[in-house]
Amino acid sequence: MKHQHKQIQADTDCCSTSHRNPTNVKHSEHHHNHEDDDGHNHDHDASDKSKLQLFLPAIVSFSLLVVGLVLDHLIHPTWFQGWVRLALYLAAYLPVGIPVLKDALYSISKGDIFSEFFLMGIATLGAFAIKEYPEGVAVMLFYAVGEVFQTLAVTKAKGNIKALLDQRPDEVTVLINGVPQLAKAKTVALGSIIQLKPGEKLALDGELISESAAFNTAALTGESKPDTKKKGNLVLAGMINLNTPSQLKVTATYEDSKLSKILELVQNATTQKSTTELFIRRFAKVYTPIVVFLALSICLLPYFFVANYVFVDWLYKALIFLVISCPCALVISIPLGYFGGIGAASRNGILFKGGNFIDILANIKQVVMDKTGTLTAGVFKVQQATILDGFDRTELLKWVNALESNSTHPVATAIRNFVGEVDHSVTLHEVEEIAGHGLKASINGKPFLVGNFRLMDKFNISYNKALSDVIYTVIAIAYDGKFAGYLTIADNIKPDAPRAIKLLQQLGINVTMLSGDKTSVVNDVAKQLGIKQAFGDLLPEDKVEKVKELKNRGLGVAFVGDGVNDAPVVALSDVGIAMGGLGSDATVEAADVVVQDDMPSRIPVAIQISKQTKRIVWQNIALAFGVKAIVLILGAGGLATMWEAVFADVGVALAAILNAVRIQRMEF
């Protein structure tokens, strides 16, 4: 299943250099070896060497090549021939050629004969064999320069993610008996009190104990606007305290913090390959040996059909064919395009769990959204409490508060804020949460129910049916088989929700809202947001059925949710999108895309990034195949030299790479 998110082991393709440049991305206590998306692990080189060191072999080679060309075509000294000429060009060849030849031998020893290095090796050594020394050096030189640019491009593409990996400090200041002491973040226990100075970055999730504090949340949300937290609010690892010293109570261990989970998602993202990437890898495995055998045919078959066959001439044409045919532009630029898309998304507070979900989201035509916590803030406030005659108002509300404390739903918080702290002297028995209905318990040996009107119907409790028409969310209460009263609770629409819906509709995407809330509330929110299709009073299984109906129509469906009860439908959809700030861990785990700051306007941004990424990938495919086809035809007709071959290989690869990294500079 797609939601098991098992690591897909990258195939060893014709461009694999993983043995040469192992990449070790190291952060805090997590030590993982990550292979680059494209099989080229350039990242290690870029981090360990300066640009001068990276380009030095190419600079030496280029300088000697220029000297050779000047002697060959301008000065014409009598001594520059034979072994002297060979020695100079060999000296120009070796700085850039030795690493490639070593990689070719290594690949052969591992059973991967038809590698990119093998193609470059036989093409350039073949040029030396027919005494076309300058062209042999030029092919390898431009190939080496291309490799360095690929290194720099991959490093740039990984910049956003590497910055994210560095967001978490290793140490925190813990207050022990009121005395501040430095401690390793991974050793700090739950409930510990930590102190955060102005300008300091938080290493652990915690509840703010101080009255208020402002935080820079850009590391987690991509949003640079300061976020003011009040006493009791949750503050997440990676946020930066802006102005006043603050104290927090640790609510999650180092490994379980939101940032740790984000880092894990980002690290695993590149293991989930898109269908385009997987196709190109399989294509390269078949394509490369075919190219080698075609080159052999170009060299040898004319002997049987051409009267004035000259081996050197046909070998030269075969070598040109080999250089032109190298699939490096495809194998490098396509994964780099997806990696750029993942990086651009993370910069905008969106986490893709893999390139395959970029492909799927780009084709989505239907977005299904939950209401509470997704389009609305999920911060409820009790508007009115109506208790019928014959019941003690104070006692009944105290019971409701105690029972709701067993629920994680935002309604429970609203009731606690209205009634006050939970009275733990209230004795509840047989507490049970009935999914999509509410809570049931026994008090003084009599049944006590708190939930929606479906719960009342389930236990045959009679009530005034006119209450179903109230626009606000209604929490019904029953005791000892009798309707006892109700609470009306309101939720606010998120400020950016109208813009999110408008942008989605401008992209030609249908929006449907599903909610377990009462239909009148759902219809009112839908009307305010301009959503034409909305359904309320849905159980979790009803949401699943609605999404199945949409999928059966052949529509690509993305579902956006945040609650535990949304996890099944998130897993069922083609792309599951979770609100990761306030969203439940189960939903974030099941989702394919995570919106870190809970802003619904990030959803059209994610779709735009997906579409742009896919557009760039297909531009690169068309560019690579188009140019190579033209130059191959010219080469077959004897009109292309090794210089055109270099352009068709290295030039196209560089153009495709530059196109792929373009997405990182785009604003969405």
N, C-alpha and C positions, 0 to 999 in steps of 0.2 A: 504493500500500500504506500501511497505517496507521502502519507503523514508519519510514517515511521522514521523518516529522515535518517536512514542508514547512510553511512559514508560510502560514496561511490568511488571506488579506487580508480584514479586516473589511468587510462591506458597509456602504455609506453608508445608514443607516436614517433613519427619520423623526425620530429624536432626536439625530442626529449634530451635535456642536458642535466637531468637531476643528479647524476653522479658527479657532475663537474662543479655545480654551484649549489650545494645544499643550503637551504634557507632555514635559519633558526630564528623564529619570531619568539622573543622572550619577554614575558611581562610578569612582574610580581612573582606569585607562587606557581604560575601556570607555565609549564615548559612543554611546548609542542613543536614538532617539526612539521612545517607546512610546505607543501609543494605549490609552486605558482600554478595558477589556473591553466596556463598554456603549456605546461611541461617545461618551460624555460625558467630556471630558477636564477634570475639575474639579481634578485634583491640582495643577496649576500654580497655580491661584488660591489654593488652601489653603496652599501653601508660601510664596507671595510676599506674601500679605496676612494681616493679623490678622483675628480673628473680627469685630471692630468694623468694619473696612474692608469685609468681605464683607457684613455686614448693613446698612451705612450707607445705601445707596439705599433699601432696604426701610423703614428707620426714618424717613427723610425722607418717603417716600410715605405711610406709615401715619399720621404726625403730621398731614400736610396733609389726608388723608382724614378723620381724626377731626374736624378743624376744620370741614370741609365738612359732615359729618353733624350736628354740633352746630348749625351755622347753619341747616341744612335743617330739622331736626326739633325743636330746642329753642328757639332764639332767634327765628327767622323775621324777620330784618331785611328791610326793603323793598328795600334796595339789592342784596341777594344774589340776583340773577337775571340772566338774559341773559348778556352776554359776561363779566361779573364772575364769575358762578358757573362758567361754562365755563373761565375762566382759572385759577381755583383748582384745579378738578379736573384740568385739563390739567397744572398744575404738579405735582400728586400723581402723575399718570400717567407723566410723562416719565422720572424717574429709573429706574423699573423697566421702562418700555416701550421706551425707545430701544435698549438692547442687543438685545432680542428682535426688534424691527422690523429692525434692521441685519442680524441673523442670517437673518431671513426673506428679505431682499433678496439676501443673499449666496447662500443656498441656491437661490433662483430663478435667479440668474446662472449657477450651476453645473448647472442643469437639474433640480434637485430641488425641484419646485414645492410638492408637498404635504408640507411638513415640519411638525414640531410648532410651529415659530415662526410659520408661515403660519396654522395653526389659531388660535393664541393672538392673532395680529395681527388677523385679520379678525373674530374674536369680540369683541375689546375695542373695536376701531375702530367696529364695527357698533353696539355699545352706545352709544358716543358719538354716532353718527349719529342714533339714535332718542332721544337726550337722557337715556339711563340712565347718567349719568356715574359715580355712586358704584359701580355694579355693574361697569362697565368697569374702573375703577381697582382694585376689589377682586379681580377675576379675575387681572389682571396682577400685583398685589401678592402674592397667595398663590402664584402661579406662581413669582415671583422668590424668595420665601422657600423654596419647595420646592427650587429649584435650589441654594440655599446649603446646605440640609440634605443634598442629594445630594452636593455637594462634600465636606462634612465626612464623610459616610458612606463615600465612596470613599477618602478619605484614611485613615480608620480601617482600612478593609479592607486597604489597602496597607502598613499600619504594620509588620507582621511582615516583609514582603519588603524594604521599604526598610531596616529594621534589618539584615537580612542583607546588603544591598548595601554597608553601611558597615562590615562586619566585617573588612575586609582593610586593613592599614596600607600606606602607600605607600613607607615607608622601613624599612631594616633596619640593624643594626650588624654589619658584616663585619670579621672578624679578618684583617688583612693583616700577615704577619710578626709576629703576636702583638699588633699594635696595633689597637684598635677604631676603625673609621671608619664614618660614616654613608654609606649608598649607596641609590640608588633601587632598589626591589625588582625592578623589571622588568629591571634591568641586571645582576643578580647571576647568575654562571655556575654551572652544575652542579658539585658538589663543593666549593664554597666553604664556609668555616666561618663560621657566624653566631652571635652572642651574644644571649641573650634574658634581660632583667632580670625580677625578680619584678613581676607586675602588667602585663607587656608582652604585646602580642598578636603572634602569629607571622604573618608575611606570606607565607612560602613553606613548602612541604612539606619536611621534613627528617628525617634519622636522628639520634636522640639520641646524642651522644658522651659526655655526662656520665653518671655512674653511675645516677642516677634523678632524676625531677622529677614534680611533680603539676601537672595542667592542668585548667582549666575548659573543657569541650568543648561547652557549651550552644549556641554559635553554629552548630555543625555538626550536633549530634545532638538538640538540644532537651532534653538531660539535664543537669541542674545539678550532679549528683554529681561530685566531682573524680575524675579518671582518672590513676592513677599509671603513668608510663612508665619502663621500664628501659633501660639502655644497649643500643643496637641497634634499639630500637622506633621505628616511624614516628610522627612527630608532624605533624599537618596544619595548614595555614594556617587562621587564624581561632581557633585554640586559644589560651588565655591561661595564661601561666606563673604559678603561684600563690605559690611560696615561695622557691626558691633560684635564683641565677643559673645558666643552662644554656647549653651549647654544642651546636649541631646542624650536621650536614653536609647541604647542600642536595641534594635528590634529584629535584626537578622545577622547571622554570622557572616564572616568574610566571603565564604563560598556561596552563600545563599542570597547575597545582595542582588538588587535589580541589575547593577552594573556588571556583576559577574555573569549573569545570565545573558546580558546583551553581548558581552565579549565572546561568550561561547557561541552564540548565534552567528556573530560576524565571522569568527574563525572557521566555523563549519560551512559558511555560505558558499565558498568556492568549491566545495566537494560535491555540491548538487549541480551537475552539469545540465545545460539546456540541450534540447533535442538537436539544435543546430551544431553545437559544439561536439556532441557525441557522433553526429553524422560525419563531420569533418575529420574527426580522429579515425573513424572506420574507413573513410574515403582515402585518407593519406596512407593507411596501411596497404590498401590494394593498389592505389595509384602509383606509389613510388617504385615498386618492383616492375610494374608495367613500363614505366618511363625508362628504366635501365635496359630492359630487353628491347624496347623500341630504338634506343640509342645504339645498341649493338647491331640491330638490323640495319639502321641507317649507315653504319660503318661497313658492314660485311656483305649485305645482300646485293648491293650494286655491282659487286665483282662478277656476279652471274648474268647481269643484264646490260652493263655498260661496257662498250668496246674499249675506251681509253681510260679504264679504271685506275685512279691514283689513290693509294691507301691513305696517304697523309691528308689529302683534300677531304675525303669522306670521314676520316677520323675527326678532323676539325669541325665538320658539320655536326657530327654526333656529339662532340663536346659542347657546342653551342646549344644543341637541343637539351642536354642535361642541365645546363645552367638555367635556361629559360624555364624548364619544367619543375624546378624545385618548388614544393608547395608551402614554403615557409610563410609567405604572406598570409595565407589562410589560417595556418595552424597557430600563428602568433596573434594576429590582429583580432580574430573572432573571440577567443576567450578574453582578450584584453578589453574588448568592447563591453562584454558582460561585466567584467570586473569594474570597469569605469562606471557602469550603470549602478552597481551595488554601492560603489563609493559615493556617487552623486546622491543616491537615496539616503545613505547614512548621514551625509552632510545636511540633509533636510529632515532629519529626525525620523527616518523610515528604515527599517531593517528587513531586507529580503533574506530568506533562509537559503536561497540558491538561485543561480541563473535560470534554472528551469521555470521558476515562478515569474520571472520577468517576461519570458515568452508567453506564458499563459495569460498574465494580467494584461498584456498588450492587446489581446484579442477579446477581452471581456466585453459583453454587451449588456449585462444585467448586474447591478449591484444591489444586494439585499442588506438592509441595515437594521440592527436592533435599535430600540429607542433609548431606554434608560442607560446612561453611562456612555452612550455612543453619540446620539444626537442631542440628548439632554445631559445636563451636568451630573446627574446622579446624586445631587445634594438636595435631599428632600427637607421640607419644612411643614410641620403640622399647622394647618390653617384653622381647624376647628375640631373640638371633641364633644360629641353629643352622646350623653348617657341617658338611657330611658329611666322613667320612674320605677322605683322598686329595687334599684341597684345603687350601691354605695360608690359614688363617682371616684373618690380618692382611692378606695381599695381596689376597684376594678382597673384603674389606670396603673396602679402599682403592680397588679398581676400581669397586665399587658406588657409593661416594661420588662418585667422579669422573664416572661416567656420569650419576647422578641430578642432578648440578650443572647439567646441560643442560635440566632440567625446572623448570617454575614451580609444580608441584604441592606442597602442604604436606608431603607425604611426604619430599620431597627435603630440606627443612629438618630434619625429624625425624632422618633418617639422618646429616646433617652434625653435628647436635648429639650424636649417639651415637658416631660414628666420630671426629670432629674436623675440622679444616680440610682442604679439598680438596688433595690432592697433585697439583700441576700437572705433575709429571714423568711421570705416567701418560699414555701415548700411546694415544689412541682414534681409530679410523678408522671411516668410514661410519656415523656416529652418526645414528640415525633414531628419531623418536617415532611409535609406532603407536597411533593414537587408540583409547582404551578398552582398550588392552592393556598398554602399557609402553614400554620403551626397548630398542633393539637397537644393537650396535656390534661392532667387530672389534678384538680385542687379540691381539698377536703372531700375526696372521693367522688367528685362530680366532674364531668367533662368540661373543658374550657377550650374554646376555639378562637383563633385570631388569624384572619386572612381575607381573601376576596369572597365574592358572593358565590363562586363555584364551591368554595368550602362549605358555605351555608347550605347550598343545594345538596351537596354530597351527604350531609348529616341531617337532611330534612328539617332544617331550621327555617321557619317562616319569617319573612321580613317584608317591609314596604318596597314593592317592585320599582316604585318611582325613584328610589335611591340609585338605581342603575343608570339614570339619566344625568346624574351629577358629573360635571366635566372633570373635577379633580379625582385623583386616585382615592378610593374609599377603602379603609381597613375596617372590616366588619368584626364584631365581637359577639360571642355567644357563650352563655354559661348555664349549665344544667338543662340543656335542650331548648333554651329560650334566647331570642335575640336580645342583646343587652345594650347595643349602641354601636357607634362607629366614629372613626377619625377620618377627616379629610386631609389629604397630603398633596402638596404641589411640588413640581420639579421645574427647573428653568431650562429653556433651550440654550445650548452652547452658543456663544456669540458668533462663532465662525460657521455654524451649521448651515444657515441660509446660503452663504457663499459656496460651501461645499456642494450642496445640491445643485445650485445654478451651474457651477463648473462641470459637474458630472453630466448634466443635461446638455450643455454646450458641446461636450465630447461625444454626444449621440448615445449616451448610456441611460437605460431605463433604471429608475430607482424605486425600490419597493421597501416599505417599512413593516417589520414584524415585531410584535411585542406581546408579552404576557399581561401587560396592563389592560385596563378596561377599554373597550372599543371607543367610547366617547372621548377619552383622553387621547387615545392614539389618533383618532380622526382630527381632533383639534390641533395637535402638533403637526400632523401631515398638512393640514390646511395652511398653517403659518409658514411651513417650509416649502410649499409648492409641490409636495409629493402626491402624485395622482393615485397611487395604489398603496393602501395601508391596511393591515389586519391586526386586530387586538384580541384580547382574551385567549391567547394561544398558550397551550402547554408546550414544554420542550419538544415533545414528539410531534406536535402540530407544526412547529417551525420546520422540523425535518421534512415533513410531508410537503409543505409549501415549497421548500427548496427543491425537493425531488420533482414536483410538478414543473417548475421552471426548467430544470435540467432536461426533463423529458421532451421539452419543446425544442431542444437542440441549442439552447442558449448557454454561452459560457457564463457561469455564475460566480461572483465573488460575494462572500458573506462577511459583514463587519459586526463584531460583537465584543463584549467585555466580561460577561458574567460566566459563572461555572456552568449554568444551564445552556450557555451558548456553545460550549465545547463540542457537542455532537454535531451540530449543524455547521460549525466552522470546519470540522474534519470532513464533512460530507461534500462541501462546496468545492468547485474547481480551484479556487484560491480563497483561503481563509485569512481574514485580516483581523488582528486583535488590537484593541486599545491597551497598550502595554503599560501606561502609567498607573491607572487605577484598575486595570483588568486583572482577572484572576489568573493564577499561575497555570491552571488547567487549560484555559483558553489560549494563553500565550504559547504554551507548549504545543497545542494542537494546530496553531496558526502557521501559515506560510510567510506572512508579512506582518510585522509588528510596528504600530504607530507609537512612538515613544512618549509623545506628549498629549495623547488623547484628543488631538485636534482633528475633527472630521475633514477639514480642508486639506489634510495631508493625503487623503485617498485619491482625489483627482491628480495631485502632484505625482503620486506613485504610478498612476496609469500613464501620465505624460512622460515620465522618465522611462517607463517600460517601452512605450511606443518609439521614443527617440532612440533608445538603445537598439531596438530591433531594426530600425531604419538604418542606423550606422552599420550594423553587422551586415545587412544585405547590400549596402553600398560597397563594403569591402569585398564581399563575395563577387559582385559584378565587376568591380575594378580589377581584381586579381585574375579572374577567368578571362575577361575581355582583353586586357593588355597581353597576357601570356598567349592567347589564341592568335592575336595579330602577329606577334613576334615569331611564334612557332611557324606560322605560314610563311613569313619572310625568310626564316631560317631554312625551311625546307626548299625554298626556291633559290637559296644561295645568296639572298639579299641582306641577310643580317650577319653581323660579325659578333665576336665575343663582347664587344662594348655594348651593343644593343641587348645582348643576353644579360649583362650585368644590370642594365636598367630594368629589364623585365622581371628580374628576381629581386635584387636589393632595392631598386627604386620603388617598385610597387609595394614591397614590404614596408618601407619607410612611410610611403604615402598612406597606406592602410593604418599603420600605427598612429600617425599624426591624426588621422580621422577618428580613430577609436578613442584617443584621449580627449578629443574635443568636447565630449559630453561633460567632462569634469569642470569645464569653464562655463557651462550653460547655466542660466538662471531659470528656475521653474516656479 
